[in-house]
């Protein structure tokens, strides 16, 4: 699978000498429901079609934009974007987790409910290398009024780095299991606000539910269900600190359909009710 992404990035680097347009997501406006908002940076590259998103505009607030083939969106940590997913498009996402570099290729056809092509891959991030400086520079640049031409130089450097990481020889079976585990963790952190389950995650990664549970027992420090809950509670704590959402909205935005259940889980994990936690900040 790594070769697929290596060749795709290689094609993008060789065919496109520059980006048509680079968009930066922000975090100053309260995000709409079901936005993608995680605590690690992301880069989305439109391969084909028209990728409609809601993004933050410094002057207009939340606005809908059409991101075309040859465009890119950089989303700094805890910034957000909200894809529409109702057009013909193919999008390559690069996900820069703390320990893992994730790759996701998603294709969608207008008026079709499901995605018709989903490919995922992840590899261990080499910390202390150029990637740390590139990401730091992009995060800082996202807040500057003048971003060109440095934004393009940094994104091309980021893509080249990812391509070089994909060139590392195939790893052992043990390493592949660790990469799969970390890739699933990234996926959960991206989709905590959705109705994800053991079965849906297993289907997305083309493994059996039992294999998924076994993977978390072997690689992780907690069961799959506990990890999903941990991610959701951590994001709830972030939202209670940053936004003025009502408590039922925090619950919904974090994937809890039952507000009372959210209250019970939150107090069990933190020792405080959501209201007490917010008041303590």
Buried (B, 14 or more C-beta within 10 A) or exposed (E): BBEEBBEBBBEBEEEBEEBEBBBBBBBEBBBEEEBBBBEBBBBBBBBEBBBBBBBBEEEEEBEEBEBBBBBBBBBBBBBBBBBBBEBBBBBBBBBBBEEBBBBBBBBBBEEEEEBEEBBBBBBBBBEEEEBEEBBEBBBEBBEEEEBEEEBBEBBBBBBBBBBBBBEEEEBEEEEEBBBBBBBBBBBBBBBBBEEBEBEEBBBBBEBEBEEBBBBBEEBBEEEBEEBBBBBBBBBBBBBBEEEEBEBBBBBBBBBBEEBEEBBEBBBEBBEBBBEEBBEEE
